[in-house]
Amino acid sequence: DNFKLLKIPQKGDSVKLNLYTLPLYYRIIKVYEKNNILVKGKKIYVNGDLTRYYKFKSNYYFVVGDNWNNSFDSRYFGFVPEKLIKGKLYIVLGSFDIDKNGKRDVSDKTKRILKKITWWI
């Protein structure tokens, strides 16, 4: 709910690295693009070189679930590399809410099943 302007990295894009932006892109730089990161005071080193900007090697996506307040999505696990995306959603296969007792409630959701997904971009 509280994200401000956020740069979603695309191949060849650069982002300014500082102590504020590093946590947003750390996983990409360290895990997906396999770089070593070291922070000494306010200085950031990538593969041993003092770095103020980082240039991305791949495309990334920010994914958000349709259950906004209860989705385990990029707000928790970060950006998703393009190479890990296996397909696109086209129809709703199932839809339900959880009632106050923790059980599935499909009463008003069955009308969504097998309907085409509408994209808002």
CNS distance restraints for C-alpha pairs under 8 A (distance, minus, plus):
assign (resid   7 and name CA) (resid  15 and name CA) 7.91 0.50 0.50
assign (resid   8 and name CA) (resid  60 and name CA) 6.62 0.50 0.50
assign (resid   8 and name CA) (resid  61 and name CA) 6.56 0.50 0.50
assign (resid   8 and name CA) (resid  62 and name CA) 6.84 0.50 0.50
assign (resid   8 and name CA) (resid  79 and name CA) 7.80 0.50 0.50
assign (resid   9 and name CA) (resid  13 and name CA) 6.22 0.50 0.50
assign (resid   9 and name CA) (resid  14 and name CA) 7.86 0.50 0.50
assign (resid   9 and name CA) (resid  56 and name CA) 6.67 0.50 0.50
assign (resid   9 and name CA) (resid  58 and name CA) 7.83 0.50 0.50
assign (resid   9 and name CA) (resid  59 and name CA) 6.12 0.50 0.50
assign (resid   9 and name CA) (resid  60 and name CA) 5.56 0.50 0.50
assign (resid   9 and name CA) (resid  61 and name CA) 7.60 0.50 0.50
assign (resid  10 and name CA) (resid  56 and name CA) 6.65 0.50 0.50
assign (resid  10 and name CA) (resid  57 and name CA) 7.87 0.50 0.50
assign (resid  10 and name CA) (resid  58 and name CA) 6.09 0.50 0.50
assign (resid  10 and name CA) (resid  59 and name CA) 4.14 0.50 0.50
assign (resid  10 and name CA) (resid  60 and name CA) 5.93 0.50 0.50
assign (resid  11 and name CA) (resid  55 and name CA) 7.82 0.50 0.50
assign (resid  11 and name CA) (resid  56 and name CA) 5.27 0.50 0.50
assign (resid  11 and name CA) (resid  57 and name CA) 5.03 0.50 0.50
assign (resid  11 and name CA) (resid  58 and name CA) 4.27 0.50 0.50
assign (resid  11 and name CA) (resid  59 and name CA) 4.87 0.50 0.50
assign (resid  12 and name CA) (resid  55 and name CA) 5.82 0.50 0.50
assign (resid  12 and name CA) (resid  56 and name CA) 5.40 0.50 0.50
assign (resid  12 and name CA) (resid  57 and name CA) 6.17 0.50 0.50
assign (resid  12 and name CA) (resid  58 and name CA) 7.47 0.50 0.50
assign (resid  13 and name CA) (resid  55 and name CA) 5.58 0.50 0.50
assign (resid  13 and name CA) (resid  56 and name CA) 5.71 0.50 0.50
assign (resid  14 and name CA) (resid  53 and name CA) 6.27 0.50 0.50
assign (resid  14 and name CA) (resid  54 and name CA) 5.31 0.50 0.50
assign (resid  14 and name CA) (resid  55 and name CA) 4.24 0.50 0.50
assign (resid  14 and name CA) (resid  56 and name CA) 6.33 0.50 0.50
assign (resid  15 and name CA) (resid  53 and name CA) 5.45 0.50 0.50
assign (resid  15 and name CA) (resid  54 and name CA) 5.48 0.50 0.50
assign (resid  15 and name CA) (resid  55 and name CA) 6.71 0.50 0.50
assign (resid  16 and name CA) (resid  21 and name CA) 7.32 0.50 0.50
assign (resid  16 and name CA) (resid  52 and name CA) 5.83 0.50 0.50
assign (resid  16 and name CA) (resid  53 and name CA) 4.36 0.50 0.50
assign (resid  16 and name CA) (resid  54 and name CA) 6.57 0.50 0.50
assign (resid  17 and name CA) (resid  21 and name CA) 5.67 0.50 0.50
assign (resid  17 and name CA) (resid  22 and name CA) 5.70 0.50 0.50
assign (resid  17 and name CA) (resid  44 and name CA) 7.54 0.50 0.50
assign (resid  17 and name CA) (resid  51 and name CA) 7.21 0.50 0.50
assign (resid  17 and name CA) (resid  52 and name CA) 5.11 0.50 0.50
assign (resid  17 and name CA) (resid  53 and name CA) 5.18 0.50 0.50
assign (resid  17 and name CA) (resid  54 and name CA) 6.63 0.50 0.50
assign (resid  18 and name CA) (resid  22 and name CA) 5.79 0.50 0.50
assign (resid  18 and name CA) (resid  42 and name CA) 7.37 0.50 0.50
assign (resid  18 and name CA) (resid  43 and name CA) 7.69 0.50 0.50
assign (resid  18 and name CA) (resid  44 and name CA) 7.16 0.50 0.50
assign (resid  18 and name CA) (resid  52 and name CA) 6.94 0.50 0.50
assign (resid  19 and name CA) (resid  23 and name CA) 7.40 0.50 0.50
assign (resid  19 and name CA) (resid  42 and name CA) 6.67 0.50 0.50
assign (resid  20 and name CA) (resid  24 and name CA) 7.98 0.50 0.50
assign (resid  21 and name CA) (resid  25 and name CA) 6.76 0.50 0.50
assign (resid  22 and name CA) (resid  26 and name CA) 5.40 0.50 0.50
assign (resid  23 and name CA) (resid  27 and name CA) 7.83 0.50 0.50
assign (resid  24 and name CA) (resid  78 and name CA) 7.56 0.50 0.50
assign (resid  25 and name CA) (resid  29 and name CA) 6.27 0.50 0.50
assign (resid  26 and name CA) (resid  30 and name CA) 5.88 0.50 0.50
assign (resid  26 and name CA) (resid  31 and name CA) 7.98 0.50 0.50
assign (resid  27 and name CA) (resid  31 and name CA) 5.27 0.50 0.50
assign (resid  27 and name CA) (resid  32 and name CA) 6.80 0.50 0.50
assign (resid  27 and name CA) (resid  78 and name CA) 7.54 0.50 0.50
assign (resid  28 and name CA) (resid  32 and name CA) 4.89 0.50 0.50
assign (resid  28 and name CA) (resid  33 and name CA) 5.99 0.50 0.50
assign (resid  28 and name CA) (resid  79 and name CA) 7.39 0.50 0.50
assign (resid  29 and name CA) (resid  33 and name CA) 5.11 0.50 0.50
assign (resid  29 and name CA) (resid  34 and name CA) 6.43 0.50 0.50
assign (resid  29 and name CA) (resid  35 and name CA) 5.82 0.50 0.50
assign (resid  29 and name CA) (resid  37 and name CA) 7.96 0.50 0.50
assign (resid  29 and name CA) (resid  56 and name CA) 7.94 0.50 0.50
assign (resid  30 and name CA) (resid  34 and name CA) 5.02 0.50 0.50
assign (resid  30 and name CA) (resid  35 and name CA) 4.80 0.50 0.50
assign (resid  30 and name CA) (resid  36 and name CA) 6.04 0.50 0.50
assign (resid  30 and name CA) (resid  37 and name CA) 6.68 0.50 0.50
assign (resid  31 and name CA) (resid  35 and name CA) 7.32 0.50 0.50
assign (resid  32 and name CA) (resid  81 and name CA) 7.42 0.50 0.50
assign (resid  33 and name CA) (resid  57 and name CA) 7.07 0.50 0.50
assign (resid  35 and name CA) (resid  46 and name CA) 6.48 0.50 0.50
assign (resid  35 and name CA) (resid  47 and name CA) 5.95 0.50 0.50
assign (resid  36 and name CA) (resid  45 and name CA) 7.96 0.50 0.50
assign (resid  36 and name CA) (resid  46 and name CA) 5.60 0.50 0.50
assign (resid  36 and name CA) (resid  47 and name CA) 4.86 0.50 0.50
assign (resid  36 and name CA) (resid  48 and name CA) 7.50 0.50 0.50
assign (resid  37 and name CA) (resid  44 and name CA) 7.16 0.50 0.50
assign (resid  37 and name CA) (resid  45 and name CA) 5.67 0.50 0.50
assign (resid  37 and name CA) (resid  46 and name CA) 4.75 0.50 0.50
assign (resid  37 and name CA) (resid  47 and name CA) 6.36 0.50 0.50
assign (resid  37 and name CA) (resid  48 and name CA) 7.75 0.50 0.50
assign (resid  38 and name CA) (resid  44 and name CA) 5.92 0.50 0.50
assign (resid  38 and name CA) (resid  45 and name CA) 5.03 0.50 0.50
assign (resid  38 and name CA) (resid  46 and name CA) 6.59 0.50 0.50
assign (resid  38 and name CA) (resid  48 and name CA) 7.63 0.50 0.50
assign (resid  39 and name CA) (resid  43 and name CA) 5.73 0.50 0.50
assign (resid  39 and name CA) (resid  44 and name CA) 4.64 0.50 0.50
assign (resid  39 and name CA) (resid  45 and name CA) 6.23 0.50 0.50
assign (resid  40 and name CA) (resid  44 and name CA) 6.52 0.50 0.50
assign (resid  43 and name CA) (resid  50 and name CA) 6.93 0.50 0.50
assign (resid  43 and name CA) (resid  51 and name CA) 7.70 0.50 0.50
assign (resid  44 and name CA) (resid  50 and name CA) 5.85 0.50 0.50
assign (resid  44 and name CA) (resid  51 and name CA) 5.69 0.50 0.50
assign (resid  44 and name CA) (resid  52 and name CA) 7.19 0.50 0.50
assign (resid  45 and name CA) (resid  49 and name CA) 5.01 0.50 0.50
assign (resid  45 and name CA) (resid  50 and name CA) 4.38 0.50 0.50
assign (resid  45 and name CA) (resid  51 and name CA) 5.41 0.50 0.50
assign (resid  46 and name CA) (resid  50 and name CA) 6.58 0.50 0.50
assign (resid  46 and name CA) (resid  51 and name CA) 6.19 0.50 0.50
assign (resid  58 and name CA) (resid  81 and name CA) 7.16 0.50 0.50
assign (resid  58 and name CA) (resid  82 and name CA) 7.35 0.50 0.50
assign (resid  59 and name CA) (resid  81 and name CA) 6.13 0.50 0.50
assign (resid  59 and name CA) (resid  82 and name CA) 5.53 0.50 0.50
assign (resid  60 and name CA) (resid  79 and name CA) 5.96 0.50 0.50
assign (resid  60 and name CA) (resid  80 and name CA) 5.36 0.50 0.50
assign (resid  60 and name CA) (resid  81 and name CA) 4.42 0.50 0.50
assign (resid  60 and name CA) (resid  82 and name CA) 5.38 0.50 0.50
assign (resid  61 and name CA) (resid  79 and name CA) 5.46 0.50 0.50
assign (resid  61 and name CA) (resid  80 and name CA) 5.07 0.50 0.50
assign (resid  61 and name CA) (resid  81 and name CA) 6.38 0.50 0.50
assign (resid  61 and name CA) (resid  82 and name CA) 6.78 0.50 0.50
assign (resid  62 and name CA) (resid  74 and name CA) 5.58 0.50 0.50
assign (resid  62 and name CA) (resid  78 and name CA) 7.12 0.50 0.50
assign (resid  62 and name CA) (resid  79 and name CA) 5.06 0.50 0.50
assign (resid  62 and name CA) (resid  80 and name CA) 6.39 0.50 0.50
assign (resid  63 and name CA) (resid  73 and name CA) 5.99 0.50 0.50
assign (resid  63 and name CA) (resid  74 and name CA) 5.27 0.50 0.50
assign (resid  63 and name CA) (resid  79 and name CA) 7.38 0.50 0.50
assign (resid  63 and name CA) (resid  80 and name CA) 7.42 0.50 0.50
assign (resid  64 and name CA) (resid  68 and name CA) 7.38 0.50 0.50
assign (resid  64 and name CA) (resid  71 and name CA) 7.27 0.50 0.50
assign (resid  64 and name CA) (resid  73 and name CA) 5.32 0.50 0.50
assign (resid  64 and name CA) (resid  74 and name CA) 6.20 0.50 0.50
assign (resid  64 and name CA) (resid  75 and name CA) 7.56 0.50 0.50
assign (resid  65 and name CA) (resid  71 and name CA) 5.15 0.50 0.50
assign (resid  65 and name CA) (resid  72 and name CA) 7.07 0.50 0.50
assign (resid  65 and name CA) (resid  73 and name CA) 6.01 0.50 0.50
assign (resid  66 and name CA) (resid  71 and name CA) 7.12 0.50 0.50
assign (resid  67 and name CA) (resid  71 and name CA) 5.38 0.50 0.50
assign (resid  72 and name CA) (resid  76 and name CA) 6.30 0.50 0.50
assign (resid  72 and name CA) (resid  77 and name CA) 7.77 0.50 0.50
assign (resid  73 and name CA) (resid  77 and name CA) 6.26 0.50 0.50
assign (resid  73 and name CA) (resid  78 and name CA) 7.59 0.50 0.50
assign (resid  74 and name CA) (resid  78 and name CA) 4.32 0.50 0.50
assign (resid  74 and name CA) (resid  79 and name CA) 5.72 0.50 0.50
assign (resid  74 and name CA) (resid  80 and name CA) 7.50 0.50 0.50
assign (resid  80 and name CA) (resid  84 and name CA) 6.93 0.50 0.50
assign (resid  80 and name CA) (resid  85 and name CA) 7.68 0.50 0.50
assign (resid  81 and name CA) (resid  85 and name CA) 7.21 0.50 0.50
assign (resid  89 and name CA) (resid 117 and name CA) 7.19 0.50 0.50
assign (resid  90 and name CA) (resid 116 and name CA) 5.65 0.50 0.50
assign (resid  90 and name CA) (resid 117 and name CA) 5.35 0.50 0.50
assign (resid  91 and name CA) (resid 113 and name CA) 7.73 0.50 0.50
assign (resid  91 and name CA) (resid 114 and name CA) 5.45 0.50 0.50
assign (resid  91 and name CA) (resid 115 and name CA) 5.33 0.50 0.50
assign (resid  91 and name CA) (resid 116 and name CA) 4.37 0.50 0.50
assign (resid  91 and name CA) (resid 117 and name CA) 5.23 0.50 0.50
assign (resid  92 and name CA) (resid 112 and name CA) 6.53 0.50 0.50
assign (resid  92 and name CA) (resid 113 and name CA) 5.22 0.50 0.50
assign (resid  92 and name CA) (resid 114 and name CA) 5.04 0.50 0.50
assign (resid  92 and name CA) (resid 115 and name CA) 5.65 0.50 0.50
assign (resid  92 and name CA) (resid 116 and name CA) 6.64 0.50 0.50
assign (resid  92 and name CA) (resid 117 and name CA) 6.63 0.50 0.50
assign (resid  93 and name CA) (resid 113 and name CA) 5.51 0.50 0.50
assign (resid  93 and name CA) (resid 114 and name CA) 5.61 0.50 0.50
assign (resid  94 and name CA) (resid 110 and name CA) 7.74 0.50 0.50
assign (resid  94 and name CA) (resid 112 and name CA) 7.70 0.50 0.50
assign (resid  94 and name CA) (resid 113 and name CA) 5.47 0.50 0.50
assign (resid  94 and name CA) (resid 114 and name CA) 7.74 0.50 0.50
assign (resid  95 and name CA) (resid 106 and name CA) 6.85 0.50 0.50
assign (resid  95 and name CA) (resid 109 and name CA) 5.61 0.50 0.50
assign (resid  95 and name CA) (resid 110 and name CA) 6.67 0.50 0.50
assign (resid  95 and name CA) (resid 112 and name CA) 6.81 0.50 0.50
assign (resid  95 and name CA) (resid 113 and name CA) 6.53 0.50 0.50
assign (resid  96 and name CA) (resid 104 and name CA) 6.14 0.50 0.50
assign (resid  96 and name CA) (resid 105 and name CA) 5.60 0.50 0.50
assign (resid  96 and name CA) (resid 106 and name CA) 4.66 0.50 0.50
assign (resid  96 and name CA) (resid 107 and name CA) 7.96 0.50 0.50
assign (resid  96 and name CA) (resid 109 and name CA) 5.76 0.50 0.50
assign (resid  96 and name CA) (resid 110 and name CA) 7.80 0.50 0.50
assign (resid  97 and name CA) (resid 104 and name CA) 5.75 0.50 0.50
assign (resid  97 and name CA) (resid 105 and name CA) 5.07 0.50 0.50
assign (resid  97 and name CA) (resid 106 and name CA) 6.41 0.50 0.50
assign (resid  97 and name CA) (resid 109 and name CA) 7.87 0.50 0.50
assign (resid  98 and name CA) (resid 102 and name CA) 5.49 0.50 0.50
assign (resid  98 and name CA) (resid 103 and name CA) 5.35 0.50 0.50
assign (resid  98 and name CA) (resid 104 and name CA) 4.70 0.50 0.50
assign (resid  98 and name CA) (resid 105 and name CA) 5.67 0.50 0.50
assign (resid  99 and name CA) (resid 103 and name CA) 5.45 0.50 0.50
assign (resid  99 and name CA) (resid 104 and name CA) 6.26 0.50 0.50
assign (resid  99 and name CA) (resid 105 and name CA) 5.94 0.50 0.50
assign (resid 106 and name CA) (resid 110 and name CA) 6.04 0.50 0.50
assign (resid 109 and name CA) (resid 113 and name CA) 7.46 0.50 0.50
assign (resid 111 and name CA) (resid 115 and name CA) 7.99 0.50 0.50
